[in-house]
Structure formats: structure tokens, C-alpha cells
């Protein structure tokens, strides 16, 4: 059964728009693979939600406590995965969602709640699972490799940094900028003649007036409002110096790569700020909520005179590799792994998978398979009572095979994943779930034979709780044999 995604977030001038924009980034990464609905409250600034998103607004009379039941009345739990981003989705909310039968992915900033979600994403740097309290089934996706970034920024992340002269500034303080720091920072930038252009990006919830009056009297200032993703990338690429808080906008700036003065003014920004400061990625601005024009001026002058600024750009490149989309797709796909028994209709698909270059390389017999011999082999295997031949389904689509062969109370496993799903971190989850299916029928231990050079496969089996049994030379190839016992 194919599943759909329910993206759930709120945002307005009072609470800010960060949760909405983060989910927009995730929508863009997943929308080509999954159907979805974006769900928000009536009080949200819905004008920022892209017009091509299917939207469902929660009625005003539905409280947070009643929301899970309302979602269940609109969407079948066994057909939907909820992806929620917001401080309001606390332990009790998560528990209700799970009790109703939904799969739940939760995007977290504060690591305060006990987690009932199936998967918790926190893109703050240098976190580990010991930070959290959770259910034993909860999995974690932590660190900047899970940064919620839009596709064009992920593309920029793959580029190498270049040393640039400082002459174009970029200023952005999020959707509402409640301290009006855009105005204060721009005043400070205007004091330095080195800046020929100052881009000031304002969010949809920005309600202050001073920056507009300042821009009327100074043609250096270019005010940008409601900028598209493409527009944001364009102006960032023209810039070489930025002032922004330690939020998602900071990650986007790091992808483009430039000198950045960053700080914080809300709690969820502080950990990102501290870690990126320690990693020498940004210039330290500390608590922006207390900043005056002179504070910005002092910091700007320090940065302009820094002789080692290029080191910051190199560190930015290390944090963001641009492969986030595959990782997020893997997280969602992990929740959609099922199996069916192979039948004669799968013969051509299995043949195509088996002759893939990487599959042949990692096999003990790397020779290309002839179709006629494959057909004979395949039909023999699916009829053999001592073979459990499973077709892997990812969101109901055939995506690989797992085969268990029993011989003298000893079972060997073979696994193959379609190249369409490689690089998503799925192998260990496939191994875990296929083992559960196997052990529901058999008690014999499972043995995996792996070439020593196949480090990716070794890692997957270890993560699936297989234990190194022994080393052996197989077909003149040095190999490891890993073992999994029932109830391990």
C-alpha cells in the first residue's frame, strides 16, 4: 500500500515562519517521490505557502489536544506518514499520534521532550542520541548532514569556496525580525564605505517601517521581500559578507559560502551558534537581541581586517556536502519497507537488478549473467522449500531482493537493492526487517558472506546487529562471515 505524507507546521508574525520554511525545504526534497498534503492552522501566514501545494487548514475550534483525532478523521493512519515541525508537538501529542497508528517523523530543535516519534530529525551540529529520551523504536537523524535545505542550496553546497573581495553585504533576520535587527545592522554597514551594495531580505511577517525610510535615502540598500528560492540563491551568490542569526538561513549562507557574522536571539538558535562558532564556521556575534548599531560596527570592522577569513569558507564546505535529499528520502523510505515472496512475474526485474555493475562487482562470481541461465536458476529458487526468496518493496514498489538459503540447519543471506535506492542508508533497515520475517518461520542462524573490501556492506550488517563470526577465504577472496541469531 502506497503511503502519502502529511506535512504539519504553523507560522505567523508572532511565532515566526521558520518551521514553515523548513518544511517547505523538505517538501521540495520529497515531492517527486511521494504525494503529500500541507497542513497548518488558520492563524498561520498561509500566503507564504507555495500555490502548488495541496493545503488543508485546521479549523479554529480544533485544539492541539483534539488535533490528532481530527487528523485521524481526515486521513487514514495506515496510509499516511506525518512529518511535524513545531514546539507545540510535545510528548503527549506524539503519543496520541502513534496510538492512532500513524508513522511520525518529528523535526526537533530543543531536545527537551520524551520522543514517541518513529524518527527524530535535529539538524543542529554535534548532537548524539544520548541527548534524548525516547521510545526504544525511535531512530535519530542528527547533525548538519540532515540540514533542511532547499534544492538550489544543496546544489551550491557541492561547489568549492572562492576568495572574494568584501564589497556586497547580505542581511536577513527571518520572517518577523521582532527586534528589528535588519534596520540596526544596515545602519552599521552604511558607516563603512567598503560596502557598495547591501541586500536586506525581509520576511513575510516583517512589520517594521524604519528600514524602508532608510532605503529611500540611500541607493546602496536593496530591499528584497517574499524572495523565491532562485532569487535568494542569486543575491547570496552576489554577496560576500552576511549578517544573520543561527537558523536555517545561516545554513543556506554556508552552502553558498561567504564571511558570516552570526548570533542568536531565541533558544533554538543557541546550540547551532555555539557549535558553528567552535567549528570556526562563523564570526561570533553572541546574543543579537542586545545589539546596538555600535555593536554591529565593532564586529564588522573586526571581520574586514581578519587576515585568515578564508579558513571560515573551507570549514563551511566541510559541514554541507549537498547530499541531504538522498538522506531524507531514505528516512521516509525506511518507514515503507515491506516484502512479498518472489514469483514468476519477477524474473525479468531480478535479472536486470542482478546484472547491475555494482552488484556484479560485489558478488563472488562477477561474470555477467546470461538470461536463459538466470530463468532456470530463478524458477528453481522460487519453488525450493529451502529458499525464502523475498522481493523488497519500498512504498509498494519492487526495489530489490533478500534471499535466505537453508542448508544443514544453516542459512545464508543475499541482499540486492535497486540502484534507485542506493545512498539512502536503507540496507541495515532492510536487513533488520527481513530478519524478523525470516525468524517468524525459521530458527536457524543467518550467515552473511562479505568481501573484506566491501566496507559499505560490512557496515550495514553490523548496524543490523550481525556479529563477526570468522574470517575465511571464499573463491580465493578474503572475506568476513557475519552471523545473526534469533532474538538477538
Protein Blocks (a to p, Z undefined) as FASTA:
>chain_A
ZZdddddddddfknopmlmmmmmmmmmmmmmmpccdddddfkbcfklpcfklccddddfk
lcfklmmmmmmmmpcfklcccddedfklcfklmmmmmmnopacddddfklmaccfbfbdc
dfbghiafklpccdfkbccdedjklcccdfklmmmmmpccdddddfbdcddebjnomnom
mmmmmmmmmmpmklmbdcddddfklcbfklmmmmmmockbccdehiafklmmmmmmmpcb
dcddddfklmmmmmnopadddddfbfklmmmmmmmmmnopaccekjmklpcfklmmmmmm
mmmmpcklmmmmmmmmmmpgolmmmmmmmmmmmmmcccddddfklmmmmmmmmmpmklmm
mpmblcdcdfklmmmmmmmmmmpmkbccddddeehiafbdcddddeehiacddddddfkl
gonlpmmmmmmmmmmmmmmmbmbdcdddddfklmmlmmmmmmnopacfbdcdeehiacdd
ddddehZZ
